[in-house]
Amino acid sequence: MADERRDVISWDEFFMRVAIAAQLRSKDPNTQVGACIADTDHRILTVGYNGTPHAISDAEFPWGTTDDPLNDKHSYVVHAEANAILNFRGSLKDMQDATVYVTLFPCHECAKLLVQVGIGEVVYLDDKYDGTVDNQISKRVLDSCGVNYRKVEMTHGLG
């Protein structure tokens, strides 16, 4: 009888890899973000990635950075966490104490949404905006509402 495999990835790494796969759908040329929400029984509830609402044309709202918020596509983007929540087809009570796996630490607006739907933990891959005012607000929202957050360590290569 063969020995049982011992190099199986953790649940954290599994769900983060799903979030990484979701981020590959983003058309944002600068920052692609993916999110995967899993319940306490290790079941995927929903996924999302950052992008514009599906009725907005990429030709009409091209990617680029401008000082004019009316013409900057970033003003129209729905973040990965929000899209994951919007993509969910179950009852919000199923999200109670669930974990969101997100490739980039949530902004303060997404932190509020995650708290509001009952997310119990945020597991993130990157916190590139650490120390910014938005990041401090996000962490204060999560801390004030008792939502844990931690960075995941990927132990297996992504290849």
C-alpha positions in Angstrom: 0.0 0.0 0.0 1.3 3.4 -1.0 2.2 6.0 1.7 -0.2 8.9 2.1 0.9 12.1 0.5 2.3 14.6 3.1 2.9 17.6 0.8 -0.8 18.4 0.4 -1.5 22.1 0.4 -3.3 23.7 3.4 -6.9 25.0 3.1 -5.5 28.5 3.3 -3.3 27.9 0.3 -6.0 26.1 -1.6 -8.5 29.0 -1.2 -5.8 31.6 -1.9 -5.0 29.8 -5.1 -8.7 30.1 -6.0 -8.5 33.9 -5.3 -5.3 34.1 -7.4 -7.1 32.3 -10.3 -10.0 34.8 -10.0 -7.6 37.8 -10.2 -6.5 36.5 -13.6 -9.9 37.6 -14.9 -9.3 41.3 -14.0 -8.6 43.6 -17.0 -7.0 46.3 -14.8 -3.5 46.6 -16.3 -2.0 47.7 -12.9 -3.6 45.9 -10.1 -5.4 42.6 -10.4 -7.3 41.5 -7.2 -9.2 38.2 -6.6 -11.3 37.1 -3.7 -12.7 33.7 -2.6 -15.1 33.4 0.3 -15.2 30.0 2.0 -17.4 28.8 4.9 -16.2 27.1 8.1 -16.8 23.7 6.5 -14.2 24.5 3.8 -16.7 25.0 1.1 -16.3 27.8 -1.5 -19.3 30.1 -1.3 -18.3 32.6 -4.0 -15.5 34.3 -5.8 -14.9 37.7 -7.4 -12.3 39.9 -9.0 -11.9 43.7 -9.6 -13.6 45.0 -12.7 -16.2 47.3 -14.0 -19.9 46.5 -14.0 -20.7 44.3 -16.9 -22.7 47.0 -18.7 -19.7 49.3 -18.9 -17.7 49.1 -22.1 -13.9 49.0 -22.0 -13.9 51.0 -25.2 -16.0 53.8 -23.6 -14.1 53.7 -20.3 -10.5 52.9 -21.2 -8.0 52.0 -18.5 -5.6 54.7 -17.7 -4.8 57.1 -15.0 -6.0 60.7 -15.1 -6.6 63.5 -12.6 -10.2 63.7 -13.8 -12.3 61.2 -11.8 -15.1 61.3 -14.4 -12.7 59.9 -17.0 -10.6 57.6 -14.8 -11.9 54.0 -15.1 -10.9 53.4 -11.5 -13.9 55.5 -10.4 -16.1 52.8 -12.0 -14.4 49.6 -10.8 -16.1 47.2 -8.4 -13.6 45.6 -6.0 -13.0 41.9 -5.8 -14.6 41.5 -2.3 -17.7 43.5 -3.3 -18.0 41.4 -6.5 -17.7 38.2 -4.5 -20.5 39.3 -2.2 -22.6 40.4 -5.2 -21.9 37.0 -7.0 -23.1 35.0 -4.0 -26.5 33.3 -4.7 -27.2 31.9 -1.2 -28.5 33.4 2.0 -26.2 35.9 3.7 -26.5 33.9 6.9 -24.3 31.4 5.2 -21.5 34.0 5.2 -21.6 34.2 9.0 -18.0 33.6 10.3 -16.8 32.7 6.8 -13.3 33.6 5.7 -12.5 35.8 2.7 -9.2 35.0 1.0 -8.1 38.1 -0.9 -4.9 38.7 -2.9 -4.7 42.4 -1.7 -5.7 43.6 1.8 -9.2 45.1 1.6 -9.8 48.8 1.3 -11.9 50.5 3.9 -15.1 50.3 1.8 -14.6 46.6 1.3 -13.8 46.1 5.0 -17.2 47.6 5.8 -19.0 45.4 3.4 -17.2 42.3 4.7 -18.1 43.1 8.3 -21.7 43.8 7.2 -22.2 40.3 5.7 -20.7 38.6 8.7 -17.2 37.6 7.5 -15.2 36.4 10.5 -11.7 36.4 9.1 -9.7 38.1 6.3 -6.7 36.1 4.9 -4.6 38.2 2.5 -1.6 37.7 0.3 -0.3 41.2 -0.1 -0.7 44.4 2.0 1.1 46.8 -0.4 -0.9 49.8 1.0 0.1 49.1 4.6 0.3 52.3 6.6 -1.8 54.4 4.3 -4.8 56.2 5.8 -7.2 53.9 3.9 -5.4 50.8 5.2 -5.5 52.2 8.8 -9.2 52.7 8.5 -9.7 49.2 7.1 -7.8 47.7 10.0 -9.7 49.9 12.5 -13.0 48.7 11.0 -12.0 45.1 11.2 -10.5 45.4 14.7 -13.6 47.3 16.0 -15.9 44.6 14.7 -13.8 41.6 15.9 -12.8 40.4 12.5 -9.4 38.7 12.5 -7.0 39.3 9.6 -3.7 37.6 8.8 -1.3 37.2 6.0 -1.1 33.8 4.4 2.3 32.2 3.6 2.3 30.2 0.4 4.5 27.2 1.0 4.2 25.6 -2.4 5.2 27.4 -5.6 2.5 28.8 -7.8 3.8 27.0 -10.9 
